[in-house]
Amino acid sequence: MAYKKLWEGPSVDHQVFRLLSESNFKAYDRQRYPPVLEEGVAQNGLSIDDVLAVAQDFGLWAICQQGIFHADLRGLLKKRIEVDALIPYAEMTEMRVAPSGPHTRKLVINGSSSKKRAEIDFSAAEPERTIEGAAAHCERIARIMKSAWASAK
């Protein structure tokens, strides 16, 4: 998919805007990542209505009704969107909140035989982010993911 600038024309998806505005994305990235989310949803055979929440950690993590996936905007001059495959809840055996630093947290998702499948870090490294805000967002994402995981069983 070719990189496109955000919020051009009448194709603004208000669901995407809501998901990004409720997330930990910086204002600059909220304008760059809607095509990434849309491409990730399309490549994984989902609809935007399947996405429950998104989080930023070296790209975009989408928490969906069926599982989670990671997607990112790559390339310095020639922009491209890279999308990882959906990790279904059926392949997850454990999800826990763990410390990622002295004051920050991360979600660790394990698969069979305790193999780590994914890790979403909620570090408060950006100037406009606070440690408390990052912790609250981590708890919110964990709550949403646990609820979706329980519904998928």
N, C-alpha and C positions, 0 to 999 in steps of 0.2 A: 504494500500500500504506500503510495506517495505521501509524504508529509504534507499536511494542510494546516493552515493557520486556524486558530480557534475562533469560534463565535462569529465567523463570517457568514453572512447571508441568513436566510430564514431557517436553516437546519439546526438551530440550537435545540439540543435535547435537554429538557428541564430536569429529567431524572438524573442524567449525568452531572449536570450543574449542582443538583442537590447533594449527590453522593460526594463530590469533590469538596463542596463547601462545608460538609460535616466532618471532613477528614483532617488529617494532620499535614496536608499539602500546603506549601507556601503559596502566597497569592500568585507569584510568577508561574509556578508549576500548575496551578489550577487552570491556567489558560493554555498550557502546552499539553496536558495529559488527556483531555477528552478523546482525541483520536486514538490514543494508546488503549484506553479502556474499551472503546468501541471495536477496535481491531481484535483485542483479546477476547472479547465476548463472541465476536463472529468466528474467530479461529477455533474456539472451543465449543462451538455449536450451541451457544446459549443466547438468551435475549437479555436486554438491559434490565428487564424486570426481575431476572434471576439474581442480580447483584444486590446484596444486602448492605454492604459497606466496602470502603476502600481505605487503604493505608499506604503511606509512602515509606519505603526503605530501599534505597538503591533501585528505584523504579516504583511501579505500582503493584500492590497486592490487592486482588479482588476477592472478597469473601462472598461466595455465592450460595445458593440453596443446595447445590450438588457437591460443592467442594471449593477449593481455592486455586488461584493461579497467579503467576507473576508475569508482568509485561513491562517493557521499558522502551524508551526512545533512545536510540544509539546513533553514533556517527557524528563527527565534527562538521564535515562539509556535506556529506551525502547522508541525510537523515533517513533512518529506517526504524521500523517498529519490530521488536523481537518479542515473541510471546512464548511462554513455557506452557506445557500441557497442564490441563486441569488435574489437580490431586484430589480424587474423590474422597469423601468422608469415610467410605468403606475401607480405604487403604490406610486410614489413620488409626493408631492404637492409643495415642496419648497426646494431649495438648496441655501445656503448662506454662505459667508465667514464671520467668526466671530473671535474675538480675543480669543486666548487660554492662553495668558499670556501678560505681558507688551510689548513684542516685537514679539510675535509669533501669528500664525493664525491657524484656523481649518475650515474644511468644515462641515457644519451641514445639514443633509438631513432629512426632515420631511415628514411624510406620512399623511394620512387622519386625520382630527381633530387635526392637529399640533403635532401629536405624533412623537417623534424623532425616525427615523429608523436607522440612522448611523451617525457616527462622525469620521472624519479623521483628526488627529492632525498633524500639520507640525512643531513641536517644533524643535529647533536647539540645542538639548541637547548634541549631539555627538561632540567631539573635532574637527573633520574634517568638520563639517557642519557649515555654517554661517547663521546668521539671514536673510541676504539678499537672500542667496541661498534657504533657506526654504520658504521664502515669494514668490520667483519667481516660485518655484516648486508648491506651493499651487495655485497660479494664473494659471499656466499651466494646472494643473489637473482640476481646476474649468472650464476653457475654454473648455477643451476636453469633460468634462462631460455635460456641457450646450449644446454643439453642438450635442452630441449623444442623449441627452434628447429631444432636438428640432426635431431631425430626427426620433425619435421613436414615436412622436405624430401623 
